[in-house]
Amino acid sequence: MKKVLFILALIAIGFTSCKEDEDTVSLPEEIKMTISVYSLDNSNLKENVAIAVYNSVQDLKKQTNAIATGTTNVEGEFTVNKGLEKNKTYYVAAKKDCYSNYFDIMVTGDEKNYKVQEGEEGNYSITCSLSENRTISIDNNTDKTFEINYSYKLGDKSILKPIKTLKPNDILMVEYVQKVLVDKTNVVAIDVITDDKETLTWDLITESCGEITDIVLE
């Protein structure tokens, strides 16, 4: 009888141990993404920068289906701690007034300024450099044809990226116009016949963010 009771006791202990094992469930670690922003042109550009995170570069460019949105704190940081998955690639847009990382998103394709991949510890982080961007309207009031280009550096390379050919008396809208030097922009007009280059000047561009500036080629 004692042997039977001893066996029953062992069985009871075994069931209790299994129950404890079932109750002890290890929760998955929280995955987070830390986004930091800065601007070489504006050292005060940290707080209240609008952030949006996307699953694809297509959604990023269309600014649709964001999986997380918010604004940066006084330190220029925003943290996402919900809805993230491991082994994924995410894409980040950052904007405040006329400052954003859109020039790299839409023009240069410099992924380090908007593409986020999982780090060594399983979390995500990116630092976005924001530049001032404007929209201009170029009116070709000449009898010449110009090739309008973006001019920028990518690493050590100087690049001219064609935007569109501007024929006599035509008008062209150009987004993401940046200030390169004190009075120079990142937009160059090249005469298709003579190959003469003209860099559009920033002092012709309105200082009011959001307004479109008309620039006339004469």
C-alpha positions in Angstrom: 0.0 0.0 0.0 2.8 2.4 0.9 4.4 1.6 -2.4 1.2 2.5 -4.3 0.9 5.8 -2.3 4.6 6.6 -3.1 4.0 6.1 -6.9 0.9 8.2 -6.8 2.8 11.0 -5.0 5.5 10.9 -7.7 2.8 11.1 -10.4 1.3 14.1 -8.7 4.6 15.8 -8.4 5.2 15.2 -12.1 1.9 16.8 -13.1 2.6 19.8 -10.9 6.0 20.2 -12.5 4.5 20.1 -16.0 1.8 22.6 -15.0 4.5 25.0 -13.7 6.4 24.6 -17.0 3.2 25.4 -18.9 2.6 28.5 -16.8 6.2 29.7 -17.4 6.0 31.1 -20.9 8.9 33.2 -22.2 7.5 36.3 -23.9 9.2 37.5 -27.1 11.5 40.4 -26.6 10.2 43.8 -27.7 11.6 45.0 -31.0 12.1 48.7 -31.3 13.3 51.2 -33.9 15.1 54.4 -32.9 15.0 57.2 -35.5 17.2 60.3 -35.0 17.3 63.4 -37.2 19.7 66.3 -37.7 20.4 69.0 -40.3 23.7 70.5 -41.2 21.8 73.7 -42.3 19.8 74.1 -39.2 21.1 73.0 -35.8 17.8 73.7 -34.1 15.9 71.3 -36.3 15.3 68.5 -33.8 11.9 68.7 -32.1 8.5 68.0 -33.8 9.9 66.5 -37.0 7.2 64.4 -38.5 8.2 60.7 -38.9 6.6 58.0 -41.0 7.7 54.4 -41.3 6.8 52.1 -44.3 7.1 48.5 -45.3 8.3 49.2 -48.8 10.1 51.9 -50.8 7.0 52.1 -53.1 4.8 53.1 -50.1 7.5 55.5 -48.9 7.5 57.4 -52.3 3.7 57.4 -52.4 3.5 58.3 -48.7 0.8 55.7 -48.2 0.2 52.7 -45.8 2.5 53.9 -43.1 2.9 51.4 -40.3 4.0 54.0 -37.7 3.9 57.8 -37.4 4.8 60.4 -34.9 7.1 63.3 -34.1 10.6 63.6 -32.7 11.3 64.7 -29.1 13.5 67.6 -28.0 16.6 65.4 -28.6 15.5 64.8 -32.2 14.5 61.2 -31.6 11.4 59.1 -32.2 11.0 55.4 -31.1 8.7 52.8 -32.6 8.1 49.8 -30.3 5.0 48.2 -31.8 4.2 46.4 -35.0 7.9 45.6 -35.9 9.1 42.3 -37.1 12.6 40.7 -37.1 14.6 40.2 -40.3 12.7 43.0 -42.1 13.7 46.1 -44.0 11.8 49.4 -43.3 11.8 52.8 -44.9 11.6 56.2 -43.1 10.4 59.6 -44.2 11.2 62.6 -42.0 9.9 66.2 -42.6 9.4 69.5 -40.9 8.4 72.6 -42.9 10.8 72.7 -45.9 13.3 70.3 -44.4 13.2 66.6 -45.1 15.1 63.5 -46.4 13.0 63.5 -49.6 15.8 64.5 -51.8 17.6 61.2 -51.2 14.3 59.3 -51.3 13.2 60.8 -54.7 16.4 61.8 -56.4 19.7 60.4 -55.2 18.6 57.0 -54.0 21.1 57.2 -51.1 19.5 54.5 -49.0 21.5 55.1 -45.9 19.3 58.2 -45.3 15.9 56.3 -45.4 16.4 52.5 -45.4 16.5 50.7 -42.1 17.7 47.1 -41.5 17.9 45.0 -38.4 21.0 45.6 -36.2 23.2 43.1 -34.4 21.0 43.2 -31.2 17.7 42.6 -33.2 16.6 46.2 -33.1 16.5 48.9 -35.7 18.1 52.4 -35.8 18.7 55.1 -38.4 19.9 58.7 -38.4 18.3 60.8 -41.1 20.0 64.0 -42.5 17.4 66.6 -43.4 18.0 69.3 -46.1 16.0 72.3 -47.2 13.9 71.5 -50.3 11.9 74.0 -52.4 9.8 73.8 -55.6 10.5 76.1 -58.5 8.9 76.8 -61.8 11.5 77.4 -64.7 10.3 79.5 -67.5 12.4 79.2 -70.6 12.0 82.7 -72.2 14.7 82.1 -74.8 15.0 80.5 -78.2 17.4 77.8 -76.7 16.7 74.3 -75.5 18.1 73.3 -72.1 18.6 70.1 -70.3 17.6 70.6 -66.7 19.6 68.5 -64.2 20.0 67.9 -60.5 23.6 68.4 -59.5 24.8 66.6 -56.3 27.6 64.5 -54.8 27.2 60.9 -53.9 30.3 59.9 -52.0 33.2 61.2 -53.9 31.3 61.4 -57.2 29.8 64.5 -58.7 26.6 63.6 -60.5 24.4 65.4 -63.0 21.0 63.7 -63.1 18.7 64.8 -66.0 15.3 66.0 -65.0 13.8 67.0 -68.3 14.5 68.8 -71.6 13.1 72.3 -71.5 12.2 73.7 -74.9 11.9 77.4 -75.9 8.9 79.1 -74.2 8.1 76.0 -72.1 7.7 75.9 -68.3 9.0 73.2 -66.1 8.2 72.5 -62.4 11.1 71.2 -60.4 10.8 69.8 -56.9 13.5 69.2 -54.2 15.6 72.2 -55.1 18.3 72.6 -52.6 20.7 75.3 -51.6 24.3 74.1 -52.3 26.3 77.3 -51.6 25.3 80.7 -50.3 23.6 81.6 -53.5 23.6 78.4 -55.6 21.1 75.7 -56.0 21.4 72.0 -57.0 19.7 72.6 -60.4 21.8 73.2 -63.5 20.5 74.2 -67.0 22.7 73.0 -69.9 22.4 74.4 -73.4 22.0 71.3 -75.6 23.8 73.0 -78.5 26.7 74.8 -76.8 26.9 72.6 -73.7 27.1 75.9 -71.6 26.0 75.3 -68.0 24.0 77.7 -65.9 23.5 77.0 -62.2 20.2 78.5 -60.9 20.8 80.9 -58.1 19.1 80.6 -54.7 18.7 84.3 -54.1 15.9 84.2 -56.7 14.0 81.7 -54.6 11.4 82.9 -52.1 12.2 82.5 -48.5 8.6 81.5 -47.7 8.4 77.8 -47.3 5.7 76.1 -49.4 5.5 78.8 -52.1 6.5 78.1 -55.7 9.1 80.4 -57.1 9.1 81.4 -60.8 12.6 81.6 -62.3 13.0 82.9 -65.8 15.8 81.9 -68.2 16.5 84.9 -70.5 
